[in-house]
């Protein structure tokens, strides 16, 4: 009998908590995009970045990176936006990374990308990739 009462009490407590948790969640929203720029070339290069959202393309940003240097760029979209893609260009390379559909709980999230440029003597002189989708 005591075991049944303990189970009923636990169920009631968990039901109450789960209702509160449901009230505290909000719609998913993109807080920021972090892009690590890596220049593996023997000379300086300028990297160009732009976010594309469902409402259109945001302004292009340019970042000069010294030979063998790196930099982290944070782009903070204004308002509640849905990211479609990150676009990038350096020298003759132009590419993009499409944002994958996100499943899971509603939350604020941040995206992390890497944009790497190497000497043109290598087979792949540039790469762009999404490396993380994290809770901020």
JOGIQUI-V620578 format. One record per run of one state. SS is the DSSP state (helix for helix, strand for strand, loop for the rest). FROM is the first residue (numbers start at 1). TO is the last residue. Records with the same first field share a line. If there is no record, write none. Layout:
BEGIN
SS = FROM-TO ; FROM-TO
END
This chain:
BEGIN
loop = 1-1 ; 25-28 ; 40-44 ; 54-55 ; 58-60 ; 66-69 ; 76-82 ; 91-92 ; 99-107 ; 118-125 ; 136-136
helix = 2-24
strand = 29-39 ; 45-53 ; 56-57 ; 61-65 ; 70-75 ; 83-90 ; 93-98 ; 108-117 ; 126-135
END
